[in-house]
Amino acid sequence: MTDRADRVHYRIRYPRRARPILVTEGAVATVIDCSEFGLSYEAPVGAPVTVPGDPFHGVIRFLDGDEARVEGEVLRVIGRRRVIHLVGVSIPFGIILSEQRYLKRRFAGWG
């Protein structure tokens, strides 16, 4: 597993009540964390089975109103948690910065 210090991109870990919504394949899930080139989410109960290497696409709806279309592939499946490597269409860096500012303003002690 990659050490947090080894990561190239800043990862936002969301408080449970501030998690963005992910719409993918007609299902709605919650984003646990994200960076420009990756995300993890909690798949809803009964979601289709996914395995590493499966293609992935969806739209993330952030609480401040921003949206980002994303595409990539499933990297890991851990219970209901899905870890996605974004390739092709990733989360714009401006949205990552906006999310940081939003969370710092809205949730005292975040970060």
Backbone torsions as a table, in degrees:
resi	resn	phi	psi	omega
1	MET	NA	143.2	-178.1
2	THR	-75.3	132.7	175.3
3	ASP	-67.4	146.4	179.4
4	ARG	-58.5	-36.1	-179.5
5	ALA	-68.8	-22.0	-179.1
6	ASP	-83.5	-9.3	-176.7
7	ARG	-67.4	142.3	-180.0
8	VAL	-88.4	-30.5	-175.0
9	HIS	-115.1	140.1	178.6
10	TYR	-66.1	131.8	-178.6
11	ARG	-108.8	130.2	176.7
12	ILE	-94.6	121.6	175.0
13	ARG	-102.7	121.2	-172.6
14	TYR	-89.8	139.0	166.9
15	PRO	-63.3	147.7	-175.7
16	ARG	-51.3	-42.7	-175.7
17	ARG	-78.4	-3.1	-178.4
18	ALA	-116.4	13.7	-174.9
19	ARG	-71.9	133.2	175.0
20	PRO	-67.1	164.4	178.5
21	ILE	-99.4	138.5	175.6
22	LEU	-115.6	124.4	176.4
23	VAL	-107.2	119.1	-178.8
24	THR	-146.4	131.6	178.1
25	GLU	49.4	40.9	177.2
26	GLY	78.6	-1.6	179.8
27	ALA	-106.2	157.0	177.2
28	VAL	-115.9	130.3	-179.6
29	ALA	-132.8	173.1	176.6
30	THR	-112.6	137.9	179.3
31	VAL	-81.3	128.5	178.7
32	ILE	-86.5	-45.5	177.6
33	ASP	-156.0	163.3	178.8
34	CYS	-157.8	159.0	171.6
35	SER	-141.2	-176.1	179.2
36	GLU	-58.8	-36.2	-172.0
37	PHE	-121.2	20.3	177.6
38	GLY	-165.9	160.1	175.3
39	LEU	-157.7	159.6	169.1
40	SER	-131.2	147.7	-179.3
41	TYR	-144.0	161.4	177.1
42	GLU	-98.6	111.8	-179.9
43	ALA	-68.4	143.5	177.8
44	PRO	-67.8	155.8	176.3
45	VAL	-57.3	134.5	179.4
46	GLY	84.0	6.1	179.2
47	ALA	-64.4	152.2	178.2
48	PRO	-56.9	148.8	177.9
49	VAL	-67.4	133.6	175.6
50	THR	-126.3	151.7	178.3
51	VAL	-132.7	157.3	177.5
52	PRO	-52.6	136.2	-179.0
53	GLY	98.8	-16.7	177.7
54	ASP	-63.0	142.5	174.7
55	PRO	-68.2	154.7	-177.9
56	PHE	-140.7	141.0	171.5
57	HIS	-154.1	151.1	-179.9
58	GLY	-178.6	-174.4	177.6
59	VAL	-130.0	129.5	175.3
60	ILE	-97.0	129.9	175.9
61	ARG	-110.5	108.9	-178.6
62	PHE	-82.3	156.1	-176.0
63	LEU	-64.7	-25.4	-179.7
64	ASP	-84.2	2.9	176.5
65	GLY	103.9	-16.0	177.3
66	ASP	-66.7	153.1	174.1
67	GLU	-132.6	149.3	176.3
68	ALA	-140.1	126.4	173.2
69	ARG	-82.4	135.4	-177.6
70	VAL	-132.2	149.5	176.2
71	GLU	-142.4	147.4	177.8
72	GLY	178.7	-145.9	178.2
73	GLU	-143.3	154.3	178.7
74	VAL	-69.1	126.6	179.1
75	LEU	-96.9	-46.0	-179.5
76	ARG	-145.0	153.1	172.8
77	VAL	-127.6	120.3	-178.8
78	ILE	-128.5	96.5	-173.0
79	GLY	61.8	-124.5	177.3
80	ARG	-88.5	-6.4	179.9
81	ARG	-80.2	132.7	176.7
82	ARG	-117.6	129.5	177.6
83	VAL	-106.9	125.2	-173.4
84	ILE	-117.7	132.4	171.0
85	HIS	-96.8	119.8	-177.6
86	LEU	-86.6	124.6	176.0
87	VAL	-133.7	144.6	-179.3
88	GLY	87.0	-69.8	-179.2
89	VAL	-122.1	111.3	-176.7
90	SER	-115.6	-179.3	179.7
91	ILE	-82.6	122.9	-179.9
92	PRO	-58.7	140.9	-179.5
93	PHE	-57.5	-35.7	178.4
94	GLY	-60.0	-36.3	177.6
95	ILE	-69.5	-39.7	177.5
96	ILE	-59.3	-45.6	178.5
97	LEU	-63.6	-42.1	178.4
98	SER	-61.5	-41.0	178.3
99	GLU	-63.4	-41.4	177.4
100	GLN	-58.5	-49.3	-179.6
101	ARG	-61.1	-44.9	-179.5
102	TYR	-58.9	-48.5	-177.6
103	LEU	-66.5	-38.4	178.7
104	LYS	-65.7	-37.9	178.4
105	ARG	-70.4	-43.3	-169.9
106	ARG	-83.7	-31.3	-173.2
107	PHE	-125.9	96.9	-179.9
108	ALA	-55.1	134.4	178.7
109	GLY	85.5	-2.6	178.8
110	TRP	-71.0	143.4	174.8
111	GLY	84.9	NA	NA
